[in-house]
Amino acid sequence: MPFDPIASPTVRTTPNLEPAFVHEADREAARARIAEYTARRGKRPNFLVVLMDDVGWGDFGCYGGGVAVGAPTPNIDRLARQGLLLTSCYSEPSCSPSRATLLTGRVPNRHGLHRPPMYGEPGGLQGEITIAELLSNAGYVTQAVGKWHVGENLASQPQNVGFDDFYGFLSVSDMYSEWRDPHFFPEMVYSEARTEWIKNMPFNKCFVHATRGGEPENVEEVTIPVLSLLDDKWCTYSQQFIQRMAGEAKPWLLYHGTRGAHFDNYPKEEFLGASPAKHPYKDTLVELDDVVRRLVDTLRETDQLEDTLIFISSDNGPHMETWPDAAYTPFRCAKGSTWEGGVRVPGIFAWPGVIEADRQSDGLFDFNDILPTFLGLAGASASIPTDRYIDGVDQSSFLLAPGGLSNRKYHYYWLVDTFSGVRTGEYKFLLNATSDDPGDAAGPGGFTGVTQHFTYARLYNLYLDPKETHNYMTRKLAYIEAFQAGVRNHLATFRVYPPKRVLGQPPPAVPAS
């Protein structure tokens, strides 16, 4: 039977791994390509992840934005033409859940970071096993730069979850800036008592440096002038790491989280007014495009470009309540929602000479696929944890085989700890969602709207109806079992592997090294 993403069956190899499609021809082609690469270059690939903040699906030129929305992105567009552009790449609805999912291969209801920790709130990534830890065990050098925001407590910091080195801040951009900006918070700036109150809150107001197993050392307090220089400073640090690794035999993982383009945006002076839109958000996109140029140029100059798989994405969709300092998406709603605008993000993979150039695919790809995919390409699939459920699937063949097909059948939507729905093929089956009225905004973590429970499930055809306005259920009853089976099987895994919640819990001590 010809392959079809709805009608074709998946295979579950072990009880703790997500079932996946098996495209044997793609697997053979991918194995041949990675074997040819390792024979030619004599090593396993490096991995560069550039994760931007609140950048929308439609912001880059290669997704229809760029010049058309007042912010050209020629360097990102060029990289997309050299590799694979994904049109159905999925994050989680908000920053910290997305970052934790990318690092652990698990949905939020398993890793426990259902929303971002705020202002020093306890709880984070402690107790999880990350891609950095597993690659480190496989002989990789691991470096984290930039925004972290998956726990400020010591056990959750990068140097204690698998990274050899960290240079960046532990929280989120607006926590350093909003109370200092008289336009955003005049009643705070002009009140000495309130300013002191914020200053005494238990979150680190500096960006930091730390090495494996150590305490973070403050580098500099993040004032607004410092904030405007962070993407430049962090890019320089990542460039220096790439340059150092040029003469090393070990492969490496560089996880680079940008400050931009989270509100409020304060671009570096040379980028102020650099965009046709002459707006700080658009100027920041131009700056982020230049960050990508600098990193790629450094790879090329050090003869590491052909050794490096590059992934560029964003942690969620636009933050609706901060318009016009917000991203662009052609889909419904925004950050904090499980409508497509909240969770469908840009996803670009490039690896010159290995990933076929000028490809586009609407095959499903989830952030949780990063862990098993990178381990597969590193020859370390056997290290995938067996004591917990891994929601990711190995997408190596999707990336490497010419015209490769996605190995993922379902994308599962989670709204905090509420199961929201499932997508397979072009159809999305929705049980719970948020309203998309910005007046319904909730504070913690940028979640948009109030939760709605639908008495009857809704079904949307995302090809015909990307704005998700026409419920198709009564005319497509034949699909119900496909969706209900996906929901049943996914939720049944939580009976064996119980859900987890970490926010608000006292953080455990860091184990002795």
C-alpha positions as CSV (number, residue, x, y, z in Angstrom):
1,M,0.0,0.0,0.0
2,P,1.4,3.5,-0.8
3,F,2.5,5.5,2.2
4,D,-0.1,7.8,3.7
5,P,0.5,9.7,7.0
6,I,-3.0,8.9,8.3
7,A,-3.6,5.4,6.9
8,S,-0.1,3.9,7.3
9,P,0.8,2.1,10.5
10,T,3.7,2.9,12.9
11,V,6.0,0.6,14.8
12,R,6.8,0.8,18.5
13,T,10.3,-0.7,19.1
14,T,10.3,-0.5,22.9
15,P,7.6,0.4,25.4
16,N,9.2,3.7,26.4
17,L,9.7,5.0,22.8
18,E,7.1,6.8,20.7
19,P,5.9,4.7,17.7
20,A,7.2,5.8,14.4
21,F,6.9,5.2,10.7
22,V,9.6,2.9,9.2
23,H,10.6,4.1,5.7
24,E,13.2,1.4,5.0
25,A,14.5,2.9,1.7
26,D,15.0,6.3,3.4
27,R,16.8,4.5,6.3
28,E,19.2,2.8,3.9
29,A,19.9,6.0,2.0
30,A,20.6,7.8,5.3
31,R,22.9,5.1,6.5
32,A,24.8,5.3,3.3
33,R,25.1,9.1,3.5
34,I,26.3,9.1,7.1
35,A,28.8,6.3,6.4
36,E,30.1,8.3,3.4
37,Y,30.4,11.4,5.5
38,T,32.3,9.7,8.4
39,A,34.6,7.9,6.0
40,R,35.4,11.2,4.2
41,R,35.7,13.5,7.3
42,G,36.8,10.9,9.9
43,K,34.4,12.0,12.7
44,R,30.8,12.2,13.8
45,P,29.0,15.5,13.0
46,N,28.9,18.6,15.1
47,F,25.5,20.1,16.1
48,L,24.7,23.8,16.1
49,V,21.2,24.7,17.5
50,V,20.3,28.4,17.1
51,L,17.1,28.9,19.1
52,M,15.5,32.3,18.8
53,D,13.0,33.8,21.2
54,D,9.4,34.6,20.1
55,V,10.3,34.7,16.4
56,G,7.3,33.8,14.3
57,W,6.7,31.2,11.5
58,G,6.4,34.0,9.0
59,D,9.2,36.3,10.0
60,F,12.0,35.0,7.8
61,G,12.0,35.7,4.0
62,C,12.1,32.0,3.2
63,Y,8.7,31.6,5.0
64,G,7.1,34.5,3.0
65,G,8.2,37.3,5.4
66,G,11.5,39.0,5.2
67,V,11.3,42.1,2.9
68,A,7.5,41.7,2.7
69,V,7.2,42.3,6.4
70,G,9.9,44.9,6.7
71,A,12.9,42.8,7.8
72,P,15.1,41.1,5.2
73,T,16.7,37.9,6.4
74,P,19.1,37.1,3.5
75,N,21.5,34.9,5.5
76,I,18.8,32.7,7.0
77,D,17.1,32.5,3.6
78,R,20.4,31.4,2.0
79,L,20.9,28.7,4.6
80,A,17.4,27.5,4.0
81,R,18.1,27.1,0.3
82,Q,21.2,25.0,1.2
83,G,19.2,22.5,3.2
84,L,15.7,21.5,4.4
85,L,12.9,24.0,5.2
86,L,10.2,22.5,7.4
87,T,6.7,24.0,7.2
88,S,5.3,21.9,10.1
89,C,7.9,22.2,12.8
90,Y,6.4,22.2,16.3
91,S,7.5,23.8,19.5
92,E,5.5,23.9,22.7
93,P,3.2,26.9,23.5
94,S,5.7,28.8,25.5
95,C,9.4,29.3,26.1
96,S,10.5,27.1,29.0
97,P,8.3,24.1,28.0
98,S,9.8,24.3,24.5
99,R,13.4,24.5,25.6
100,A,13.0,21.6,28.0
101,T,11.3,19.5,25.4
102,L,14.1,20.2,22.9
103,L,16.7,19.2,25.5
104,T,15.0,16.1,26.9
105,G,12.9,14.7,24.0
106,R,9.8,14.8,26.3
107,V,6.5,16.7,26.3
108,P,5.9,19.1,29.2
109,N,3.6,16.8,31.1
110,R,6.7,14.5,31.5
111,H,9.6,16.9,32.1
112,G,7.3,18.9,34.4
113,L,8.1,22.5,33.1
114,H,4.5,23.3,32.0
115,R,5.2,27.0,32.0
116,P,8.2,29.3,32.5
117,P,9.6,29.8,36.0
118,M,9.5,33.5,36.8
119,Y,11.5,35.9,39.1
120,G,13.6,33.2,40.7
121,E,10.8,30.7,41.2
122,P,12.1,27.3,42.2
123,G,11.9,24.4,39.9
124,G,13.4,23.5,36.6
125,L,15.3,20.9,34.6
126,Q,16.7,19.0,37.6
127,G,16.2,15.2,37.4
128,E,16.0,15.2,33.6
129,I,18.5,13.7,31.2
130,T,19.4,16.1,28.4
131,I,20.8,15.7,24.9
132,A,23.9,17.6,26.2
133,E,24.5,14.9,28.9
134,L,24.1,12.0,26.4
135,L,26.3,13.6,23.8
136,S,28.9,14.4,26.4
137,N,28.9,10.7,27.4
138,A,29.4,9.9,23.7
139,G,32.6,12.0,23.6
140,Y,31.2,15.4,22.5
141,V,32.3,18.8,23.9
142,T,29.1,20.6,24.9
143,Q,28.6,24.4,25.1
144,A,25.5,26.5,26.0
145,V,25.4,30.2,25.1
146,G,22.7,32.8,25.7
147,K,19.2,32.4,27.1
148,W,18.6,29.4,29.3
149,H,15.2,29.8,31.2
150,V,14.7,26.2,32.2
151,G,15.4,26.7,35.9
152,E,17.6,29.1,37.9
153,N,18.2,26.7,40.7
154,L,21.7,25.3,40.7
155,A,20.7,21.7,39.8
156,S,18.9,23.0,36.7
157,Q,21.6,25.2,35.3
158,P,23.4,24.2,32.1
159,Q,26.7,23.2,33.8
160,N,24.8,20.7,35.9
161,V,22.7,19.1,33.2
162,G,25.4,18.1,30.7
163,F,27.1,21.3,29.4
164,D,30.8,21.8,29.8
165,D,30.4,25.6,29.8
166,F,27.7,28.2,29.9
167,Y,27.8,31.9,29.1
168,G,24.4,33.7,29.2
169,F,21.5,34.6,31.4
170,L,19.3,32.2,33.3
171,S,15.9,33.8,32.9
172,V,14.1,35.8,30.2
173,S,14.7,39.2,28.6
174,D,11.8,41.2,29.9
175,M,12.6,40.3,33.5
176,Y,15.8,42.2,33.2
177,S,14.4,45.2,31.4
178,E,10.6,45.9,31.9
179,W,11.0,47.4,35.4
180,R,13.8,49.6,34.2
181,D,11.9,51.1,31.2
182,P,9.8,54.2,31.9
183,H,7.7,53.6,28.7
184,F,6.8,50.1,29.8
185,F,6.7,50.5,33.6
186,P,6.6,54.2,34.6
187,E,5.0,53.5,38.0
188,M,8.0,51.3,38.8
189,V,10.8,53.4,37.4
190,Y,9.5,56.6,39.1
191,S,8.9,54.8,42.4
192,E,12.0,54.3,44.6
193,A,10.1,51.8,46.8
194,R,8.9,49.7,43.9
195,T,12.3,49.7,42.2
196,E,13.9,48.5,45.4
197,W,11.2,45.9,45.8
198,I,12.1,44.4,42.4
199,K,15.8,44.6,43.1
200,N,15.3,42.4,46.2
201,M,13.4,39.7,44.3
202,P,15.3,36.4,44.3
203,F,16.5,36.2,40.7
204,N,20.0,36.9,39.4
205,K,20.0,40.2,37.5
206,C,23.3,39.5,35.8
207,F,24.3,37.3,33.0
208,V,26.8,34.6,34.1
209,H,29.6,32.3,33.2
210,A,29.9,28.7,34.6
211,T,31.9,25.6,33.9
212,R,30.8,22.0,34.4
213,G,29.8,21.3,38.1
214,G,30.7,24.8,39.2
215,E,28.9,27.8,40.6
216,P,27.8,30.5,38.2
217,E,30.0,33.7,38.3
218,N,28.3,37.0,37.5
219,V,29.7,38.6,34.3
220,E,27.7,41.9,34.2
221,E,24.3,43.2,35.4
222,V,21.7,43.2,32.6
223,T,20.7,46.9,32.4
224,I,18.9,48.1,29.2
225,P,22.2,49.3,27.6
226,V,23.8,45.9,28.4
227,L,20.7,44.1,27.1
228,S,21.2,45.8,23.7
229,L,24.6,44.3,23.4
230,L,23.9,40.7,24.5
231,D,23.2,39.1,21.1
232,D,26.5,40.6,19.9
233,K,28.5,39.4,23.0
234,W,26.9,36.0,22.9
235,C,27.6,35.6,19.2
236,T,31.2,36.5,19.8
237,Y,31.5,33.9,22.6
238,S,30.0,31.2,20.3
239,Q,32.3,32.2,17.5
240,Q,35.3,31.8,19.8
241,F,34.1,28.4,20.8
242,I,33.8,27.3,17.2
243,Q,37.3,28.7,16.5
244,R,38.7,26.7,19.5
245,M,37.1,23.5,18.4
246,A,38.6,23.7,14.9
247,G,41.8,22.0,16.0
248,E,40.1,19.4,18.2
249,A,39.4,15.8,17.4
250,K,36.2,15.7,19.4
251,P,32.9,16.7,17.8
252,W,30.7,19.3,19.6
253,L,27.2,20.5,20.5
254,L,26.7,24.3,20.6
255,Y,23.3,25.3,21.9
256,H,22.9,29.0,21.2
257,G,19.8,30.8,22.5
258,T,19.4,34.4,21.3
259,R,18.1,37.2,23.4
260,G,16.1,38.5,20.5
261,A,13.4,38.9,19.6
262,H,11.6,38.8,23.0
263,F,9.9,42.0,23.9
264,D,10.9,44.7,24.6
265,N,13.6,44.9,21.9
266,Y,16.6,47.2,22.2
267,P,18.8,46.4,19.1
268,K,22.5,47.2,19.1
269,E,23.0,50.7,18.0
270,E,24.3,49.8,14.5
271,F,21.0,48.0,13.8
272,L,18.7,50.7,15.0
273,G,16.6,51.7,12.0
274,A,18.4,49.1,9.9
275,S,15.2,47.5,8.8
276,P,12.8,48.9,6.2
277,A,10.2,48.9,8.9
278,K,12.3,51.1,11.2
279,H,10.9,49.3,14.2
280,P,12.8,47.8,17.1
281,Y,11.3,44.3,16.5
282,K,12.2,44.3,12.8
283,D,15.6,45.8,13.5
284,T,16.2,43.0,15.9
285,L,15.3,40.4,13.2
286,V,17.9,42.0,11.0
287,E,20.4,41.7,13.8
288,L,19.5,38.0,14.4
289,D,20.0,37.4,10.7
290,D,23.5,38.8,11.1
291,V,24.2,36.6,14.1
292,V,23.4,33.6,11.8
293,R,25.8,35.0,9.2
294,R,28.6,35.4,11.7
295,L,28.2,31.8,13.0
296,V,28.0,30.3,9.5
297,D,31.0,32.4,8.4
298,T,33.0,31.2,11.4
299,L,32.2,27.6,10.5
300,R,33.3,28.1,7.0
301,E,36.5,30.0,7.9
302,T,37.5,27.1,10.3
303,D,36.7,24.4,7.8
304,Q,33.9,23.0,10.0
305,L,30.8,23.9,7.9
306,E,30.7,20.5,6.2
307,D,31.1,18.9,9.6
308,T,28.1,20.7,11.2
309,L,24.4,20.0,11.2
310,I,22.7,23.4,11.8
311,F,19.2,23.8,13.2
312,I,17.5,27.2,13.3
313,S,14.1,27.7,15.0
314,S,12.1,29.7,17.5
315,D,10.8,28.7,20.9
316,N,7.1,29.6,20.2
317,G,4.9,31.9,18.1
318,P,4.4,35.6,18.5
319,H,3.5,37.3,21.8
320,M,0.1,38.7,20.8
321,E,-0.2,41.2,23.7
322,T,3.0,43.0,22.9
323,W,2.1,44.0,19.3
324,P,3.7,45.7,17.4
325,D,6.8,44.4,19.2
326,A,5.9,40.9,18.2
327,A,6.4,38.3,15.5
328,Y,4.4,37.4,12.4
329,T,2.5,34.2,11.8
330,P,-0.1,33.4,9.1
331,F,-1.8,31.0,11.5
332,R,-4.4,31.5,14.2
333,C,-3.6,33.0,17.6
334,A,-0.2,33.3,19.3
335,K,2.2,32.3,22.0
336,G,0.7,30.4,24.9
337,S,-2.0,28.7,22.8
338,T,-2.3,25.4,21.0
339,W,-3.8,27.1,17.9
340,E,-1.2,26.8,15.1
341,G,0.1,30.3,15.7
342,G,1.3,29.4,19.1
343,V,3.2,26.3,18.3
344,R,4.1,26.1,14.6
345,V,7.5,27.6,14.2
346,P,10.2,28.0,11.6
347,G,12.5,25.0,11.3
348,I,15.6,25.0,9.1
349,F,18.2,22.2,8.8
350,A,21.4,22.6,6.9
351,W,24.4,20.4,6.5
352,P,26.3,21.1,3.3
353,G,27.1,18.0,1.3
354,V,25.0,15.7,3.5
355,I,21.4,17.2,3.6
356,E,20.1,17.7,0.1
357,A,19.8,21.4,-0.8
358,D,16.7,23.3,-1.7
359,R,14.2,20.9,0.0
360,Q,10.9,21.8,1.6
361,S,8.7,19.4,3.5
362,D,5.4,19.5,5.4
363,G,6.3,16.3,7.3
364,L,5.8,16.6,11.0
365,F,8.8,17.5,13.1
366,D,8.7,18.1,16.9
367,F,11.2,19.7,19.1
368,N,11.3,16.4,21.1
369,D,12.7,14.7,17.9
370,I,16.0,16.5,18.3
371,L,17.3,14.2,21.1
372,P,16.8,10.8,19.3
373,T,17.8,12.3,15.9
374,F,21.1,13.8,17.2
375,L,21.9,10.6,19.1
376,G,21.2,8.6,15.9
377,L,23.6,10.8,13.9
378,A,26.2,10.6,16.6
379,G,26.0,6.8,16.6
380,A,24.8,6.9,20.2
381,S,21.1,5.7,19.9
382,A,21.8,3.0,22.5
383,S,22.2,5.7,25.1
384,I,18.6,6.8,24.9
385,P,17.2,6.5,28.4
386,T,15.1,3.4,29.1
387,D,13.7,4.4,32.5
388,R,11.4,7.2,31.2
389,Y,9.2,7.8,28.2
390,I,10.8,9.5,25.2
391,D,8.3,11.3,23.0
392,G,10.7,12.1,20.2
393,V,11.4,9.9,17.2
394,D,14.6,9.5,15.3
395,Q,14.3,11.7,12.2
396,S,17.7,11.0,10.7
397,S,16.3,9.4,7.6
398,F,13.9,12.3,7.1
399,L,16.8,14.8,7.1
400,L,19.4,12.8,5.2
401,A,17.6,10.7,2.6
402,P,16.9,12.5,-0.7
403,G,13.2,13.5,-0.5
404,G,13.0,11.7,2.8
405,L,9.6,11.3,4.6
406,S,8.9,12.2,8.2
407,N,8.9,9.3,10.7
408,R,6.4,11.0,12.9
409,K,2.6,10.2,12.7
410,Y,1.2,12.4,15.4
411,H,1.9,15.8,16.9
412,Y,0.4,16.1,20.4
413,Y,-0.7,19.5,21.7
414,W,-0.4,20.2,25.4
415,L,-1.7,23.4,27.1
416,V,0.1,23.6,30.4
417,D,-1.0,20.2,31.9
418,T,-4.2,19.9,29.8
419,F,-4.2,17.7,26.8
420,S,-5.3,19.9,23.9
421,G,-5.4,17.8,20.7
422,V,-3.5,15.9,18.1
423,R,-2.5,16.4,14.4
424,T,-1.9,13.7,11.8
425,G,-1.6,14.4,8.1
426,E,-3.3,17.6,7.3
427,Y,-6.0,17.2,10.0
428,K,-6.0,18.5,13.6
429,F,-8.4,17.1,16.2
430,L,-8.9,19.6,19.0
431,L,-10.5,19.0,22.4
432,N,-9.3,22.0,24.4
433,A,-7.9,25.3,23.4
434,T,-7.6,29.0,24.5
435,S,-9.7,31.9,23.4
436,D,-7.6,34.1,21.1
437,D,-8.7,37.5,22.5
438,P,-5.6,39.4,23.7
439,G,-7.8,41.0,26.4
440,D,-7.9,37.5,28.0
441,A,-4.1,37.5,28.5
442,A,-2.8,35.6,31.5
443,G,0.5,36.6,33.1
444,P,2.6,33.6,33.9
445,G,4.8,32.8,30.9
446,G,3.0,34.6,28.2
447,F,0.0,32.4,27.9
448,T,-2.7,33.9,25.8
449,G,-6.5,33.6,26.5
450,V,-8.7,31.6,28.8
451,T,-9.0,27.8,28.5
452,Q,-12.0,26.5,26.5
453,H,-13.2,22.9,26.7
454,F,-15.2,21.9,23.7
455,T,-18.2,19.8,24.4
456,Y,-17.6,18.0,21.1
457,A,-14.2,17.7,19.5
458,R,-13.3,20.0,16.6
459,L,-11.6,18.9,13.4
460,Y,-9.7,21.3,11.2
461,N,-8.1,20.7,7.7
462,L,-4.9,22.8,8.1
463,Y,-4.4,22.8,4.3
464,L,-7.8,24.3,3.5
465,D,-8.2,26.2,6.7
466,P,-4.9,27.3,8.3
467,K,-6.7,29.9,10.4
468,E,-8.7,27.0,12.1
469,T,-12.1,28.6,11.7
470,H,-14.2,25.8,10.1
471,N,-15.0,22.8,12.1
472,Y,-15.1,19.8,9.7
473,M,-16.1,17.1,12.1
474,T,-19.6,16.3,10.9
475,R,-18.4,15.8,7.3
476,K,-15.3,13.7,8.1
477,L,-16.5,11.1,10.6
478,A,-14.4,8.4,8.9
479,Y,-11.3,9.9,10.5
480,I,-12.5,9.8,14.1
481,E,-11.0,6.5,15.0
482,A,-7.6,7.5,13.7
483,F,-7.6,10.5,16.0
484,Q,-9.2,8.8,19.0
485,A,-6.6,6.0,18.7
486,G,-3.8,8.5,18.7
487,V,-5.3,10.2,21.8
488,R,-5.9,7.0,23.6
489,N,-2.5,5.6,23.0
490,H,-0.7,8.8,24.0
491,L,-2.6,9.3,27.2
492,A,-2.2,5.6,28.1
493,T,1.5,6.1,28.3
494,F,1.0,8.3,31.4
495,R,-0.4,5.3,33.3
496,V,3.0,3.6,33.0
497,Y,5.1,6.8,33.0
498,P,3.3,9.2,35.4
499,P,3.2,12.9,34.7
500,K,5.6,15.2,36.5
501,R,5.4,18.8,37.9
502,V,8.4,20.7,39.1
503,L,7.4,24.4,39.4
504,G,6.8,25.4,43.0
505,Q,8.6,22.4,44.4
506,P,11.8,23.0,46.5
507,P,14.8,22.2,44.3
508,P,17.0,19.3,45.4
509,A,20.6,19.7,46.2
510,V,23.2,19.4,43.5
511,P,24.8,15.9,43.7
512,A,28.5,15.8,44.5
513,S,30.6,15.5,41.4
